[in-house]
Amino acid sequence: MSDPRSDDAPTLSAELSERTHDFLKALGSPARQRIMLLFARGAELSVGEVAERAGIGQSTASEQLALLRRGGILTQRRDGKIVLYRADRDGVLSVLDDLRDYLLTCC
């Protein structure tokens, strides 16, 4: 049996970007996965609407939305005093391309 740490084992120079790590972290929570579904078909929602529909408090909704935004899954825009969130399809596709490239390198 050969040692996987031997000198002839390939070394990987590719690493996941911080953005891709944030994306995977955002996907790692069943609560955030449920919240993501609220944005299907182009829905645009405020923190209060997300909290109400998900059955969680506004501060929890705000924290979850921040993680989804950091992960490139949601984007936000301000409409007066209200911040509206929606799915960021281009952001998701970009991160998925990075993840695909990484997986093709390592696997």
TORTI-280617 format. One record per atom (N, C-alpha, C, CB): residue number from 0; residue in three letters; atom name; x, y, z. Coordinates in Angstrom, 1 decimal, m for minus. Atoms other than C-alpha are relative to their C-alpha. Glycine has a CB too. Layout:
N
R,num,residu,atome,c1,c2,c3
R,NUM,ALA,CA,X,Y,Z
...
% end
This chain:
107
R,num,residu,atome,c1,c2,c3
R,0,MET,N,0.8,m1.2,0.0
R,0,MET,CA,0.0,0.0,0.0
R,0,MET,C,0.9,1.2,0.0
R,0,MET,CB,m1.0,0.0,1.2
R,1,SER,N,m0.8,m1.2,0.1
R,1,SER,CA,1.4,3.4,m1.0
R,1,SER,C,m0.4,1.1,1.0
R,1,SER,CB,0.1,0.5,m1.4
R,2,ASP,N,0.3,m1.1,m0.9
R,2,ASP,CA,1.6,6.4,1.3
R,2,ASP,C,m0.5,1.2,m0.8
R,2,ASP,CB,1.2,0.4,0.8
R,3,PRO,N,0.6,m1.1,0.8
R,3,PRO,CA,m0.7,9.2,0.0
R,3,PRO,C,0.9,1.3,0.2
R,3,PRO,CB,m1.4,0.3,0.4
R,4,ARG,N,m0.9,m1.2,m0.2
R,4,ARG,CA,1.9,11.7,1.4
R,4,ARG,C,1.3,m0.2,m0.7
R,4,ARG,CB,0.2,0.2,1.4
R,5,SER,N,m1.3,0.3,0.7
R,5,SER,CA,4.7,10.2,m0.8
R,5,SER,C,0.4,1.2,m0.9
R,5,SER,CB,0.0,m1.3,m0.7
R,6,ASP,N,m0.5,m1.1,0.9
R,6,ASP,CA,6.8,12.5,m3.0
R,6,ASP,C,m0.6,0.0,m1.3
R,6,ASP,CB,1.5,m0.2,m0.1
R,7,ASP,N,0.6,0.0,1.3
R,7,ASP,CA,5.1,11.3,m6.1
R,7,ASP,C,m1.5,0.3,0.0
R,7,ASP,CB,0.2,m1.3,m0.7
R,8,ALA,N,1.4,m0.4,0.0
R,8,ALA,CA,1.6,12.4,m4.9
R,8,ALA,C,m0.1,1.4,m0.5
R,8,ALA,CB,m0.5,m0.1,1.5
R,9,PRO,N,0.1,m1.4,0.5
R,9,PRO,CA,0.4,15.5,m6.7
R,9,PRO,C,m0.3,1.0,1.1
R,9,PRO,CB,m1.1,0.0,m1.1
R,10,THR,N,0.3,m1.0,m0.9
R,10,THR,CA,0.3,18.7,m4.8
R,10,THR,C,m1.0,1.0,m0.7
R,10,THR,CB,1.2,0.8,0.4
R,11,LEU,N,1.0,m0.9,0.6
R,11,LEU,CA,m2.7,21.0,m5.3
R,11,LEU,C,0.3,1.4,0.4
R,11,LEU,CB,m1.4,m0.4,0.6
R,12,SER,N,m0.2,m1.4,m0.3
R,12,SER,CA,m2.2,24.6,m5.7
R,12,SER,C,m1.3,0.8,0.0
R,12,SER,CB,0.9,0.6,m1.1
R,13,ALA,N,1.3,m0.7,0.0
R,13,ALA,CA,m5.8,25.5,m6.1
R,13,ALA,C,m0.6,m0.1,1.4
R,13,ALA,CB,m1.0,m0.7,m1.0
R,14,GLU,N,0.7,m0.2,m1.2
R,14,GLU,CA,m7.7,26.7,m3.1
R,14,GLU,C,m1.3,0.6,m0.2
R,14,GLU,CB,0.8,0.7,1.1
R,15,LEU,N,1.3,m0.7,0.1
R,15,LEU,CA,m11.3,27.7,m2.6
R,15,LEU,C,0.2,1.5,0.4
R,15,LEU,CB,m1.1,m0.7,0.8
R,16,SER,N,0.0,m1.4,m0.3
R,16,SER,CA,m11.8,31.4,m2.6
R,16,SER,C,m0.8,0.3,1.3
R,16,SER,CB,m0.5,0.9,m1.2
R,17,GLU,N,0.8,m0.4,m1.2
R,17,GLU,CA,m13.2,33.2,0.5
R,17,GLU,C,m1.4,0.1,m0.4
R,17,GLU,CB,0.5,1.3,0.6
R,18,ARG,N,1.4,m0.1,0.4
R,18,ARG,CA,m16.3,33.9,m1.5
R,18,ARG,C,m0.7,m1.4,m0.1
R,18,ARG,CB,0.0,0.7,m1.4
R,19,THR,N,0.5,1.3,0.2
R,19,THR,CA,m16.7,30.2,m2.3
R,19,THR,C,m0.3,m0.6,1.4
R,19,THR,CB,0.9,m0.9,m0.8
R,20,HIS,N,0.1,0.4,m1.4
R,20,HIS,CA,m16.2,29.4,1.4
R,20,HIS,C,m1.3,0.6,0.6
R,20,HIS,CB,1.2,0.3,0.9
R,21,ASP,N,1.2,m0.7,m0.5
R,21,ASP,CA,m18.9,31.9,2.3
R,21,ASP,C,m1.3,m0.6,m0.7
R,21,ASP,CB,0.0,1.5,m0.3
R,22,PHE,N,1.1,0.6,0.7
R,22,PHE,CA,m21.2,30.4,m0.4
R,22,PHE,C,m0.4,m1.4,0.6
R,22,PHE,CB,0.3,m0.2,m1.5
R,23,LEU,N,0.3,1.3,m0.6
R,23,LEU,CA,m20.8,26.9,1.1
R,23,LEU,C,m0.5,0.1,1.4
R,23,LEU,CB,1.3,m0.9,0.0
R,24,LYS,N,0.5,m0.2,m1.4
R,24,LYS,CA,m21.3,28.2,4.6
R,24,LYS,C,m1.5,0.4,m0.1
R,24,LYS,CB,0.8,1.1,0.7
R,25,ALA,N,1.4,m0.5,0.1
R,25,ALA,CA,m24.6,29.9,3.5
R,25,ALA,C,m0.9,m1.2,m0.4
R,25,ALA,CB,m0.1,1.0,m1.1
R,26,LEU,N,0.8,1.2,0.4
R,26,LEU,CA,m25.8,26.6,1.9
R,26,LEU,C,0.0,m1.1,1.1
R,26,LEU,CB,0.6,m0.6,m1.2
R,27,GLY,N,m0.1,1.0,m1.0
R,27,GLY,CA,m24.8,24.6,5.0
R,27,GLY,C,m1.1,0.0,1.1
R,27,GLY,CB,1.3,0.2,0.7
R,28,SER,N,1.0,m0.1,m1.0
R,28,SER,CA,m27.8,25.6,7.1
R,28,SER,C,m1.4,m0.3,m0.6
R,28,SER,CB,0.0,1.3,0.7
R,29,PRO,N,1.4,0.3,0.5
R,29,PRO,CA,m31.3,24.0,6.6
R,29,PRO,C,m0.9,1.3,0.1
R,29,PRO,CB,m0.6,m1.1,0.8
R,30,ALA,N,0.8,m1.2,m0.1
R,30,ALA,CA,m32.8,27.3,7.9
R,30,ALA,C,0.3,0.9,m1.1
R,30,ALA,CB,0.3,0.7,1.4
R,31,ARG,N,m0.3,m0.9,1.2
R,31,ARG,CA,m31.0,29.3,5.2
R,31,ARG,C,m0.5,m0.6,m1.3
R,31,ARG,CB,1.5,0.3,0.0
R,32,GLN,N,0.6,0.7,1.2
R,32,GLN,CA,m32.0,26.7,2.6
R,32,GLN,C,m1.4,0.3,m0.1
R,32,GLN,CB,0.3,m1.5,0.1
R,33,ARG,N,1.4,m0.3,0.1
R,33,ARG,CA,m35.6,27.3,3.5
R,33,ARG,C,m0.2,1.5,m0.3
R,33,ARG,CB,m0.7,m0.3,1.4
R,34,ILE,N,0.1,m1.5,0.3
R,34,ILE,CA,m35.1,31.1,3.4
R,34,ILE,C,0.2,0.2,m1.5
R,34,ILE,CB,0.9,0.8,0.9
R,35,MET,N,m0.3,m0.2,1.4
R,35,MET,CA,m33.6,30.8,0.0
R,35,MET,C,m1.2,m0.3,m0.9
R,35,MET,CB,1.2,m1.0,m0.5
R,36,LEU,N,1.2,0.4,0.8
R,36,LEU,CA,m36.8,29.1,m1.3
R,36,LEU,C,m1.0,1.2,m0.1
R,36,LEU,CB,m0.6,m1.2,0.5
R,37,LEU,N,0.9,m1.1,0.0
R,37,LEU,CA,m38.7,32.3,m0.4
R,37,LEU,C,0.3,0.9,m1.2
R,37,LEU,CB,0.1,0.8,1.3
R,38,PHE,N,m0.4,m0.9,1.1
R,38,PHE,CA,m36.9,34.1,m3.2
R,38,PHE,C,m0.1,m0.7,m1.4
R,38,PHE,CB,1.5,0.4,0.2
R,39,ALA,N,0.3,0.7,1.2
R,39,ALA,CA,m38.0,31.6,m5.9
R,39,ALA,C,m0.8,1.0,m1.0
R,39,ALA,CB,m0.7,m1.3,0.2
R,40,ARG,N,0.8,m0.7,1.1
R,40,ARG,CA,m39.4,33.1,m9.2
R,40,ARG,C,0.1,1.5,0.2
R,40,ARG,CB,m1.5,m0.4,0.1
R,41,GLY,N,m0.3,m1.4,0.0
R,41,GLY,CA,m37.8,36.5,m8.6
R,41,GLY,C,m0.6,0.8,1.1
R,41,GLY,CB,m0.5,0.6,m1.2
R,42,ALA,N,0.6,m0.7,m1.1
R,42,ALA,CA,m39.4,37.4,m5.3
R,42,ALA,C,1.0,1.0,0.6
R,42,ALA,CB,m0.5,m1.0,1.1
R,43,GLU,N,m0.8,m1.0,m0.7
R,43,GLU,CA,m38.1,40.5,m3.6
R,43,GLU,C,m0.7,0.3,1.3
R,43,GLU,CB,0.1,1.3,m0.9
R,44,LEU,N,0.6,0.0,m1.4
R,44,LEU,CA,m38.6,40.6,0.2
R,44,LEU,C,0.8,0.9,0.9
R,44,LEU,CB,m0.1,m1.4,0.5
R,45,SER,N,m0.6,m0.7,m1.0
R,45,SER,CA,m37.8,42.8,3.1
R,45,SER,C,0.4,m0.9,1.2
R,45,SER,CB,m0.8,1.2,0.5
R,46,VAL,N,m0.3,0.8,m1.2
R,46,VAL,CA,m36.3,41.5,6.4
R,46,VAL,C,m1.3,m0.4,0.7
R,46,VAL,CB,0.9,0.8,0.9
R,47,GLY,N,1.2,0.3,m0.7
R,47,GLY,CA,m39.7,41.7,8.0
R,47,GLY,C,m0.9,m1.0,m0.7
R,47,GLY,CB,m0.9,1.3,0.1
R,48,GLU,N,0.8,1.1,0.8
R,48,GLU,CA,m41.4,39.7,5.2
R,48,GLU,C,0.7,m1.3,0.1
R,48,GLU,CB,m0.1,0.5,m1.5
R,49,VAL,N,m0.7,1.2,m0.1
R,49,VAL,CA,m38.7,37.1,5.4
R,49,VAL,C,m0.3,m0.6,1.4
R,49,VAL,CB,1.5,0.1,m0.2
R,50,ALA,N,0.2,0.4,m1.4
R,50,ALA,CA,m39.1,36.9,9.2
R,50,ALA,C,m1.4,m0.6,0.1
R,50,ALA,CB,0.2,1.1,1.0
R,51,GLU,N,1.4,0.5,m0.1
R,51,GLU,CA,m42.9,36.5,8.9
R,51,GLU,C,m0.2,m1.3,m0.7
R,51,GLU,CB,m0.9,1.1,m0.5
R,52,ARG,N,0.2,1.2,0.8
R,52,ARG,CA,m42.8,33.9,6.2
R,52,ARG,C,0.8,m1.2,0.5
R,52,ARG,CB,0.4,0.3,m1.5
R,53,ALA,N,m0.9,1.1,m0.5
R,53,ALA,CA,m40.0,31.9,7.8
R,53,ALA,C,m0.4,m0.3,1.4
R,53,ALA,CB,1.4,0.4,m0.1
R,54,GLY,N,0.3,0.2,m1.4
R,54,GLY,CA,m41.5,32.2,11.3
R,54,GLY,C,1.1,0.1,0.9
R,54,GLY,CB,m0.6,m1.4,0.1
R,55,ILE,N,m1.2,m0.3,m0.8
R,55,ILE,CA,m38.4,33.7,12.8
R,55,ILE,C,0.0,1.4,0.4
R,55,ILE,CB,1.3,m0.4,m0.7
R,56,GLY,N,m0.1,m1.4,m0.4
R,56,GLY,CA,m37.5,36.9,14.5
R,56,GLY,C,0.7,0.8,m1.0
R,56,GLY,CB,0.7,0.2,1.4
R,57,GLN,N,m0.6,m0.8,0.9
R,57,GLN,CA,m36.4,39.9,12.6
R,57,GLN,C,1.5,0.1,0.1
R,57,GLN,CB,m0.5,1.4,0.1
R,58,SER,N,m1.4,0.0,m0.1
R,58,SER,CA,m32.9,39.9,14.0
R,58,SER,C,0.6,m1.3,m0.5
R,58,SER,CB,0.4,0.2,1.5
R,59,THR,N,m0.5,1.3,0.6
R,59,THR,CA,m32.5,36.2,13.1
R,59,THR,C,m0.1,0.1,m1.5
R,59,THR,CB,m0.8,m1.1,0.6
R,60,ALA,N,0.2,m0.1,1.5
R,60,ALA,CA,m33.8,36.9,9.6
R,60,ALA,C,1.1,0.9,m0.5
R,60,ALA,CB,m1.4,0.6,m0.3
R,61,SER,N,m1.1,m0.9,0.4
R,61,SER,CA,m31.3,39.8,9.3
R,61,SER,C,1.3,m0.7,0.0
R,61,SER,CB,0.0,1.2,0.9
R,62,GLU,N,m1.3,0.7,0.0
R,62,GLU,CA,m28.4,37.6,10.3
R,62,GLU,C,0.1,m1.0,m1.1
R,62,GLU,CB,0.1,m0.7,1.4
R,63,GLN,N,0.0,1.1,1.1
R,63,GLN,CA,m29.4,34.8,7.9
R,63,GLN,C,0.1,0.7,m1.4
R,63,GLN,CB,m1.3,m0.8,0.1
R,64,LEU,N,m0.1,m0.7,1.2
R,64,LEU,CA,m29.9,37.3,5.1
R,64,LEU,C,1.4,0.5,m0.3
R,64,LEU,CB,m1.0,1.1,m0.1
R,65,ALA,N,m1.3,m0.5,0.1
R,65,ALA,CA,m26.5,38.8,5.7
R,65,ALA,C,1.0,m1.2,m0.4
R,65,ALA,CB,0.5,0.6,1.3
R,66,LEU,N,m0.8,1.2,0.3
R,66,LEU,CA,m24.9,35.3,5.5
R,66,LEU,C,m0.3,m0.4,m1.5
R,66,LEU,CB,m0.2,m1.2,0.9
R,67,LEU,N,0.4,0.3,1.4
R,67,LEU,CA,m26.8,34.6,2.2
R,67,LEU,C,0.5,1.0,m0.9
R,67,LEU,CB,m1.5,m0.2,m0.1
R,68,ARG,N,m0.6,m1.0,0.9
R,68,ARG,CA,m25.7,37.9,0.8
R,68,ARG,C,1.5,m0.1,m0.1
R,68,ARG,CB,m0.4,1.4,0.5
R,69,ARG,N,m1.4,0.2,0.0
R,69,ARG,CA,m22.1,37.3,1.8
R,69,ARG,C,0.4,m1.2,m0.8
R,69,ARG,CB,0.5,m0.2,1.5
R,70,GLY,N,m0.3,1.2,0.8
R,70,GLY,CA,m22.3,33.9,0.1
R,70,GLY,C,m0.3,0.2,m1.5
R,70,GLY,CB,m0.8,m1.1,0.5
R,71,GLY,N,0.2,m0.2,1.4
R,71,GLY,CA,m23.3,35.5,m3.2
R,71,GLY,C,m1.4,m0.5,m0.4
R,71,GLY,CB,1.0,m0.5,m0.8
R,72,ILE,N,1.3,0.6,0.3
R,72,ILE,CA,m26.8,34.0,m3.0
R,72,ILE,C,m1.1,1.0,m0.2
R,72,ILE,CB,m0.4,m1.0,1.0
R,73,LEU,N,1.0,m1.1,0.0
R,73,LEU,CA,m28.8,37.2,m2.4
R,73,LEU,C,0.7,1.3,m0.3
R,73,LEU,CB,m0.8,0.1,1.3
R,74,THR,N,m0.4,m1.4,0.2
R,74,THR,CA,m28.4,40.8,m3.4
R,74,THR,C,m1.0,0.9,0.7
R,74,THR,CB,0.2,0.4,m1.5
R,75,GLN,N,0.9,m0.9,m0.7
R,75,GLN,CA,m30.0,43.8,m1.8
R,75,GLN,C,0.0,1.4,m0.7
R,75,GLN,CB,0.4,0.2,1.5
R,76,ARG,N,0.2,m1.3,0.5
R,76,ARG,CA,m31.3,47.2,m2.8
R,76,ARG,C,m0.8,0.8,1.0
R,76,ARG,CB,m0.6,0.1,m1.4
R,77,ARG,N,0.8,m0.8,m0.9
R,77,ARG,CA,m32.7,50.1,m0.8
R,77,ARG,C,m1.1,0.7,m0.7
R,77,ARG,CB,1.0,1.1,0.7
R,78,ASP,N,1.1,m0.7,0.6
R,78,ASP,CA,m36.1,51.5,m1.5
R,78,ASP,C,m0.5,0.9,1.2
R,78,ASP,CB,m1.2,m1.0,m0.5
R,79,GLY,N,0.3,m0.9,m1.1
R,79,GLY,CA,m36.4,54.5,0.8
R,79,GLY,C,0.7,m0.5,1.3
R,79,GLY,CB,m1.5,0.1,0.3
R,80,LYS,N,m0.5,0.5,m1.3
R,80,LYS,CA,m36.0,53.2,4.4
R,80,LYS,C,0.1,m1.6,0.0
R,80,LYS,CB,m0.8,0.5,1.1
R,81,ILE,N,0.1,1.5,0.0
R,81,ILE,CA,m36.6,49.5,3.4
R,81,ILE,C,1.1,m0.6,m0.9
R,81,ILE,CB,m1.4,m0.4,m0.5
R,82,VAL,N,m1.0,0.8,0.8
R,82,VAL,CA,m33.9,47.1,2.2
R,82,VAL,C,m0.7,m1.2,m0.5
R,82,VAL,CB,1.3,m0.4,0.9
R,83,LEU,N,0.7,1.1,0.6
R,83,LEU,CA,m35.2,44.6,m0.2
R,83,LEU,C,1.1,m1.0,m0.5
R,83,LEU,CB,m0.9,0.4,m1.2
R,84,TYR,N,m1.0,1.0,0.4
R,84,TYR,CA,m33.4,41.3,m1.0
R,84,TYR,C,m0.7,m0.8,m1.1
R,84,TYR,CB,0.3,m1.0,1.2
R,85,ARG,N,0.5,0.9,1.1
R,85,ARG,CA,m33.7,39.0,m4.0
R,85,ARG,C,1.2,m0.9,m0.4
R,85,ARG,CB,m0.5,0.8,m1.3
R,86,ALA,N,m1.0,1.0,0.4
R,86,ALA,CA,m31.8,36.0,m5.5
R,86,ALA,C,1.0,0.7,m0.9
R,86,ALA,CB,m0.6,m1.2,m0.6
R,87,ASP,N,m1.0,m0.5,0.8
R,87,ASP,CA,m28.5,36.9,m7.1
R,87,ASP,C,0.5,m1.2,m0.9
R,87,ASP,CB,1.2,0.5,0.8
R,88,ARG,N,m0.3,1.1,0.9
R,88,ARG,CA,m28.5,34.4,m10.0
R,88,ARG,C,1.5,0.1,m0.6
R,88,ARG,CB,m1.0,0.0,m1.2
R,89,ASP,N,m1.3,m0.2,0.5
R,89,ASP,CA,m25.3,35.8,m11.5
R,89,ASP,C,1.1,m0.3,1.0
R,89,ASP,CB,0.2,1.4,m0.6
R,90,GLY,N,m0.9,0.3,m1.1
R,90,GLY,CA,m23.5,35.6,m8.2
R,90,GLY,C,0.1,m1.5,0.3
R,90,GLY,CB,m0.4,0.8,1.3
R,91,VAL,N,0.0,1.5,m0.2
R,91,VAL,CA,m24.5,32.0,m7.7
R,91,VAL,C,0.7,m0.7,m1.1
R,91,VAL,CB,m1.5,m0.5,0.2
R,92,LEU,N,m0.6,0.7,1.2
R,92,LEU,CA,m23.5,31.0,m11.2
R,92,LEU,C,1.5,0.2,0.0
R,92,LEU,CB,m0.6,0.5,m1.3
R,93,SER,N,m1.4,m0.3,m0.1
R,93,SER,CA,m20.1,32.7,m10.7
R,93,SER,C,0.7,m0.9,1.0
R,93,SER,CB,0.2,1.5,0.3
R,94,VAL,N,m0.6,0.8,m1.1
R,94,VAL,CA,m19.4,30.9,m7.4
R,94,VAL,C,0.0,m1.5,m0.4
R,94,VAL,CB,m0.8,0.2,1.3
R,95,LEU,N,0.1,1.4,0.4
R,95,LEU,CA,m20.6,27.6,m8.9
R,95,LEU,C,1.1,m0.3,m1.0
R,95,LEU,CB,m1.4,m0.3,m0.6
R,96,ASP,N,m1.1,0.2,1.0
R,96,ASP,CA,m18.1,28.0,m11.8
R,96,ASP,C,1.3,m0.1,0.8
R,96,ASP,CB,0.1,1.3,m0.9
R,97,ASP,N,m1.2,0.1,m0.8
R,97,ASP,CA,m15.3,28.6,m9.2
R,97,ASP,C,0.1,m1.4,0.7
R,97,ASP,CB,0.1,1.1,1.0
R,98,LEU,N,0.0,1.3,m0.7
R,98,LEU,CA,m16.4,25.5,m7.2
R,98,LEU,C,0.2,m1.1,m1.0
R,98,LEU,CB,m1.4,m0.1,0.7
R,99,ARG,N,m0.2,1.1,1.0
R,99,ARG,CA,m16.6,23.4,m10.4
R,99,ARG,C,1.5,m0.1,m0.4
R,99,ARG,CB,m0.9,0.3,m1.3
R,100,ASP,N,m1.4,0.0,0.4
R,100,ASP,CA,m13.1,24.5,m11.4
R,100,ASP,C,0.9,m0.7,1.1
R,100,ASP,CB,0.5,1.4,m0.3
R,101,TYR,N,m0.7,0.5,m1.2
R,101,TYR,CA,m11.8,23.6,m7.9
R,101,TYR,C,m0.2,m1.5,0.0
R,101,TYR,CB,m0.5,0.6,1.3
R,102,LEU,N,0.3,1.4,0.0
R,102,LEU,CA,m13.5,20.2,m8.0
R,102,LEU,C,0.6,m0.8,m1.1
R,102,LEU,CB,m1.5,m0.3,0.0
R,103,LEU,N,m0.7,0.6,1.1
R,103,LEU,CA,m12.1,19.4,m11.4
R,103,LEU,C,1.5,m0.1,0.2
R,103,LEU,CB,m0.3,0.7,m1.3
R,104,THR,N,m1.5,0.0,m0.3
R,104,THR,CA,m8.6,20.2,m10.1
R,104,THR,C,0.3,m1.1,1.0
R,104,THR,CB,0.4,1.3,0.5
R,105,CYS,N,m0.3,0.9,m1.1
R,105,CYS,CA,m8.9,18.1,m7.0
R,105,CYS,C,m0.5,m1.5,m0.1
R,105,CYS,CB,m0.5,0.5,1.3
R,106,CYS,N,0.7,1.3,0.0
R,106,CYS,CA,m11.1,15.1,m8.0
R,106,CYS,C,0.1,m0.6,m1.4
R,106,CYS,CB,m1.4,0.2,0.4
% end
